[in-house]
Amino acid sequence: MASIISRHGSRYPDPAAYKQWLDLQSKIQNSSATGQGVLSFIPTWNPVLQNPSQELTQLSIGGYKEFLYTDNTPFILWANAFFPTSPRVIDSARLFARGFMGPNATALGTVYVLNNTDPRGLANSLGVSDLCPAYNDTMGGSAATTWANIYLPPIVARINALTTPKGAVNFNTSDVAMFPLLCGFESEMTGKRSPWCDVFTEEELQAYEYSQDLRFYYGHGPGSLKNSTFMLPFLSALVSRFVDGPNKTYTSSDGTAFTPPPFIATFTNDAQIKQLVSQIGVFDDQAPLPPDRIPDNQKYISSRYVTMRGTIGFERLTCIGNRKRGQTPGQFLRIILNDVVYPVVGCDSGPGRSCPLEQYTQIVAQKQTQAGGFLQACFGANQTAANLALAAAGITGTPKTSFLSDLAVPFAFAVKP
């Protein structure tokens, strides 16, 4: 029995990012500057989108190539609706289903899309924070700002010295911070290495990478306080599924029987991946990231799990035991981030550094207790708003995630691969 929670595949930029690219292009062209060395390409550089009106926010060609699996059994997946004009999460789930089941995908596969803005999905979707007024992404706050003021100015000075006349374009810190982003986007959109990838040195790329770590650690992750707790209802529901085992049959809210597949596949966005990864227990021993230096032995490195099509994987292992080898029988849970095993802190005694399932269940329950009530985290001190949200959602008990065992939730709709 296993599960993945995946980010959507590689995509074209959003409109705001694309406007920044166009502004950068205009800035370069209006300066009439030439570049030296790694900047020799800039006089002729154009953003690589061929048809922006059709491409913006959608999966790119690179994204379509990232889903290649085979099988031949009925399959159900879940996807976050995100917003209607950008179905990249839904498309990612559909592509996964096509690859996983091959030519039978349309007949045997179904993607259940969860409306992340429907009040009835409170604590019960793959985009819970979208319904929470108290959610506030600080983009890394003062820590990210402090680090940007340290690492960017020397890079800006070096890069401006590569233009002729010297400093003719007058790149600023905002421009330069965009270069690694252009490297990644252009490379995955065209299928070939972008010239922007050669502009930063290896050391400068490490500094940029750390800027992203700070942005995510304090924006969505372990250092973001309540922001990091919004996927706990989902994590609890997922663990309950593993405790129930692969053959459990549930009764949906419309009275129909539902036996989920033993492989649980869900698709969502980067914010939810970062929220979830902060609560699964693999980074519990990471000291707060300092804003003025890259720490030694840093464990929380966001590029290792929140890449395009980044995945958080769970494996339920059943061990029959072998006393001669010191193996204990029972069920265990192992966590894998982008194909790399990450042991749960203080719970890695099982095979392959897995955690005994019963113990992991207790760890998640403790995290929920420490986080406090979901409504308080979601609505802050505004209990009136919380009560109104509960009434709108028709919830009489504690908000929780149920869609993994209930195909009849009213805020979901089905699409075929």
C-alpha positions in Angstrom: 0.0 0.0 0.0 1.4 3.4 -1.0 0.6 7.0 -1.6 2.0 10.0 -3.4 1.0 13.6 -3.0 2.4 15.3 -6.1 2.8 18.8 -7.3 1.6 19.5 -10.8 4.1 19.0 -13.7 6.3 21.6 -15.2 4.3 24.6 -16.5 4.4 27.9 -18.4 4.7 31.0 -16.2 1.8 32.8 -14.7 0.9 36.3 -16.1 2.7 38.2 -13.4 5.9 36.4 -13.9 5.7 36.7 -17.7 5.2 40.4 -17.4 8.4 40.6 -15.4 10.2 38.7 -18.2 8.8 41.2 -20.8 9.9 44.1 -18.6 13.4 42.7 -18.4 13.5 42.2 -22.2 12.4 45.8 -22.7 15.0 47.1 -20.2 17.8 45.2 -22.0 16.7 46.3 -25.5 16.2 50.0 -24.5 19.8 50.1 -23.1 21.3 49.1 -26.4 23.9 47.2 -24.4 26.0 44.2 -25.4 27.1 41.5 -23.1 30.4 39.7 -22.5 31.0 36.1 -21.7 28.0 34.4 -20.2 25.9 37.5 -21.0 26.7 37.6 -24.7 23.2 36.3 -25.5 21.3 39.2 -24.0 21.0 41.6 -27.0 18.9 38.9 -28.9 17.2 37.3 -25.9 13.4 37.0 -26.1 11.1 35.1 -23.7 10.6 31.7 -25.3 6.8 31.5 -25.2 5.3 31.2 -28.7 1.7 31.8 -27.9 1.3 33.4 -24.5 -2.5 33.7 -24.6 -2.7 30.0 -24.9 0.3 28.9 -22.8 0.3 31.1 -19.7 -0.4 29.0 -16.5 -0.8 25.8 -18.4 1.3 22.7 -18.3 4.3 23.0 -20.7 5.7 20.4 -23.1 8.1 19.4 -20.4 5.2 18.9 -18.0 3.5 16.5 -20.4 6.6 14.4 -20.5 6.8 13.8 -16.8 4.1 11.2 -16.3 5.1 7.8 -17.6 3.8 4.7 -15.8 1.9 1.5 -16.8 -0.7 -0.8 -15.3 -4.1 -2.2 -16.2 -6.4 -1.9 -13.2 -9.3 0.5 -12.3 -7.9 3.6 -10.6 -9.2 6.7 -8.7 -7.2 9.8 -8.2 -7.8 13.2 -6.5 -6.8 16.6 -7.7 -7.0 20.2 -6.4 -9.2 22.4 -8.5 -7.0 25.4 -7.9 -8.7 27.9 -10.3 -10.7 27.2 -13.5 -8.5 29.1 -16.0 -5.4 27.0 -15.0 -6.3 23.3 -14.8 -2.6 22.3 -14.5 -3.2 20.2 -11.4 -6.1 18.4 -13.0 -4.2 17.8 -16.2 -1.3 16.4 -14.2 -3.6 13.9 -12.5 -5.1 12.9 -15.9 -1.7 12.4 -17.4 -0.6 10.3 -14.5 -3.7 8.1 -14.9 -3.0 7.7 -18.6 0.5 6.5 -18.0 -0.4 4.4 -15.0 -3.2 2.5 -16.8 -2.1 2.9 -20.4 -4.8 2.6 -23.1 -7.5 1.7 -20.6 -7.2 4.9 -18.7 -10.4 6.5 -20.1 -12.5 3.4 -19.4 -11.0 2.5 -16.0 -9.7 5.8 -14.5 -11.5 8.7 -12.8 -10.1 11.9 -11.3 -12.1 13.4 -8.5 -11.5 17.2 -8.5 -12.0 18.9 -5.2 -13.3 22.5 -5.2 -10.8 24.3 -2.9 -13.0 27.4 -2.6 -16.3 25.7 -1.7 -17.1 26.3 2.0 -18.2 22.7 2.2 -14.6 21.6 1.7 -13.4 23.3 4.9 -10.5 21.1 6.1 -11.6 18.6 3.4 -9.7 19.5 0.2 -6.2 19.6 -1.3 -6.1 23.4 -0.9 -7.4 23.9 2.6 -5.5 27.2 3.2 -7.5 28.8 0.3 -10.5 28.8 2.6 -8.6 30.2 5.7 -8.7 34.0 6.3 -5.8 33.6 8.8 -3.5 32.1 6.2 -0.8 34.7 5.4 2.2 33.8 3.2 5.0 36.2 4.3 7.2 35.1 1.5 9.9 34.4 4.1 9.5 37.7 5.9 12.5 39.5 7.4 14.7 36.4 7.1 14.4 36.3 3.3 14.9 40.1 3.1 18.0 40.0 5.2 19.6 37.2 3.1 18.6 38.9 -0.2 20.5 42.1 1.0 23.6 39.9 1.7 23.8 37.6 -1.3 22.4 39.7 -4.2 24.4 43.0 -4.3 27.8 41.3 -5.1 26.1 39.3 -7.9 24.5 42.4 -9.3 27.8 44.2 -9.3 29.5 41.3 -11.1 26.8 41.0 -13.7 26.6 44.7 -14.5 30.3 44.7 -15.1 29.8 42.2 -17.9 27.8 44.6 -20.0 29.2 47.1 -22.4 29.3 50.0 -21.7 29.8 48.8 -18.1 26.5 48.9 -16.3 24.6 49.9 -19.4 21.5 47.9 -18.5 21.8 48.7 -14.8 20.4 45.3 -13.6 19.0 45.6 -10.1 18.5 43.0 -7.4 14.9 42.2 -8.6 16.2 41.6 -12.1 19.1 39.4 -11.0 17.0 37.3 -8.6 14.9 36.4 -11.7 17.8 34.9 -13.6 17.7 31.4 -12.0 14.0 31.3 -12.4 14.4 32.0 -16.1 17.0 29.3 -16.3 14.5 26.7 -14.9 11.4 27.8 -16.8 13.1 28.3 -20.2 14.9 24.9 -19.9 11.8 22.9 -19.2 9.6 24.8 -21.7 12.0 24.4 -24.6 13.6 21.1 -23.7 17.1 22.6 -23.9 19.4 24.4 -21.5 18.6 28.1 -21.2 21.5 30.6 -21.6 20.4 32.1 -18.3 21.7 28.9 -16.6 25.3 29.9 -17.2 25.0 33.4 -15.7 25.2 32.5 -12.0 28.2 30.7 -10.6 27.8 27.5 -8.6 28.3 29.4 -5.4 25.8 32.0 -6.4 23.3 29.3 -7.3 23.7 27.9 -3.8 23.0 31.3 -2.3 19.9 31.6 -4.5 18.8 28.1 -3.4 19.1 29.2 0.2 16.9 32.2 -0.5 14.2 29.8 -1.6 14.7 27.7 1.5 14.1 30.8 3.7 11.1 31.9 1.6 9.4 28.5 2.0 10.6 27.7 5.6 9.1 30.9 7.0 6.3 31.3 4.4 4.7 27.8 4.5 7.1 25.5 6.4 8.2 24.7 9.9 9.0 28.3 10.7 5.6 29.7 9.5 3.6 28.8 12.7 0.0 28.2 11.9 0.6 28.3 8.1 2.3 24.9 8.4 -0.6 23.2 10.0 -3.4 23.4 7.4 -2.7 20.0 5.8 -2.8 18.2 9.1 -6.4 17.0 8.6 -5.4 15.5 5.3 -2.3 13.8 6.9 -4.5 12.4 9.6 -7.0 11.0 7.1 -4.1 9.5 5.0 -2.6 7.8 8.0 -6.1 6.4 8.9 -6.2 4.8 5.5 -2.9 3.1 6.1 -4.1 1.9 9.5 -7.3 0.5 7.9 -5.2 -1.3 5.2 -5.5 -1.9 1.5 -8.7 -3.9 1.5 -11.0 -1.7 3.6 -14.4 -0.9 2.2 -16.0 2.4 3.2 -19.6 3.8 3.0 -19.8 7.1 1.2 -22.1 9.8 2.3 -24.7 8.8 -0.3 -24.8 5.2 1.1 -22.8 3.6 -1.7 -19.8 1.3 -0.9 -16.3 2.5 -1.8 -13.2 0.3 -1.8 -10.3 2.6 -2.6 -7.2 1.5 -4.6 -4.2 0.5 -2.5 -2.2 3.2 -4.3 -3.5 6.6 -3.2 -2.6 9.4 -5.7 -3.4 13.0 -5.0 -2.3 16.2 -6.9 -2.1 19.7 -5.6 0.1 22.8 -5.6 3.4 23.8 -4.2 2.0 25.7 -1.2 0.2 22.5 0.0 3.3 20.3 -0.6 5.3 22.7 1.6 2.7 22.8 4.3 2.4 19.0 4.3 6.1 18.3 4.3 6.6 20.5 7.4 4.3 18.2 9.4 5.3 14.7 8.3 8.1 14.5 10.9 11.2 14.3 8.7 12.4 17.9 9.5 11.5 18.0 13.2 15.2 18.2 14.1 16.0 21.1 11.7 17.1 24.2 13.7 15.5 27.5 12.6 17.3 28.6 9.4 19.5 31.7 10.1 18.9 34.7 7.9 22.6 35.7 7.5 24.4 32.5 6.5 23.9 29.0 5.0 24.1 26.7 8.0 26.3 23.6 8.1 24.4 20.2 7.8 21.2 21.9 6.6 18.5 19.3 6.2 15.6 21.4 5.0 16.4 22.1 1.4 13.3 22.9 -0.6 14.6 22.1 -4.0 14.8 18.5 -3.0 11.1 18.0 -2.6 9.1 20.9 -4.1 10.3 20.7 -7.7 7.8 20.8 -10.5 6.1 17.4 -10.1 7.7 17.1 -6.7 6.3 14.3 -4.7 5.8 13.2 -1.0 5.6 9.4 -1.0 4.4 7.1 1.8 4.9 3.3 1.7 3.0 1.0 4.0 5.3 -2.0 4.7 4.1 -5.3 6.2 6.9 -7.3 7.8 6.3 -10.9 8.8 9.4 -10.8 11.0 12.5 -12.9 11.4 13.7 -13.3 15.0 17.1 -14.5 13.9 17.7 -11.3 12.0 16.1 -9.2 14.7 13.1 -8.3 12.5 9.9 -7.3 14.2 6.6 -8.3 12.6 4.0 -5.6 12.0 3.2 -2.6 9.8 5.6 0.2 9.1 5.4 3.5 7.2 8.3 4.9 5.2 8.4 8.4 3.7 10.1 9.3 0.4 10.6 12.8 -0.9 11.3 12.8 -4.7 12.5 9.1 -4.5 14.8 9.7 -1.5 14.0 8.1 1.9 13.7 10.6 4.7 13.5 8.9 8.1 11.0 10.3 10.6 12.9 11.9 13.4 13.1 9.6 16.4 11.1 6.9 14.6 13.2 4.9 12.1 13.6 1.4 13.7 11.6 -0.4 10.9 12.9 -1.9 7.7 14.5 0.6 5.4 14.5 3.2 8.2 10.7 3.1 8.3 8.6 4.1 11.3 6.2 1.6 13.0 2.8 2.6 11.8 1.2 2.6 15.3 4.0 4.9 16.5 3.6 7.2 13.5 -0.1 7.4 14.1 0.7 8.7 17.6 3.2 11.2 16.2 0.6 12.7 13.9 -2.0 12.8 16.7 0.5 14.7 18.9 1.2 17.2 16.1 -2.5 17.9 15.8 -2.7 18.5 19.6 0.2 20.8 19.4 -1.3 22.7 16.5 -4.5 23.4 18.4 -8.0 23.5 16.8 -8.2 23.8 13.1 -10.8 26.5 13.3 -8.6 28.7 15.4 -5.7 28.3 13.0 -7.9 28.9 10.0 -9.9 31.9 11.3 -7.8 33.2 14.1 -9.7 35.0 16.8 -12.8 35.6 14.6 -15.0 32.9 15.9 -18.0 34.5 14.2 -16.5 33.9 10.8 -15.6 30.3 11.9 -19.2 29.6 12.9 -20.5 31.1 9.6 -18.1 28.9 7.7 -19.2 25.8 9.6 -22.8 26.6 8.9 -22.1 27.2 5.2 -20.3 23.9 5.0 -23.1 22.0 6.9 -20.5 20.8 9.4 -21.9 19.9 12.9 -18.7 18.3 14.3 -15.0 18.9 14.0 -13.8 19.8 10.5 -11.8 17.0 9.1 -10.7 15.4 5.8 -13.1 12.7 4.6 -12.8 12.7 0.8 -10.2 9.8 0.8 -13.0 7.5 2.0 -16.1 9.2 0.6 -16.6 9.6 -3.1 -19.9 11.5 -2.6 -18.6 14.7 -1.1 -20.7 17.4 -2.7 -17.9 19.8 -3.5 -16.1 17.4 -5.9 -16.7 16.5 -9.6 -15.3 13.7 -11.7 -13.3 14.0 -14.9 -12.0 11.2 -17.1 -8.3 11.0 -18.0 
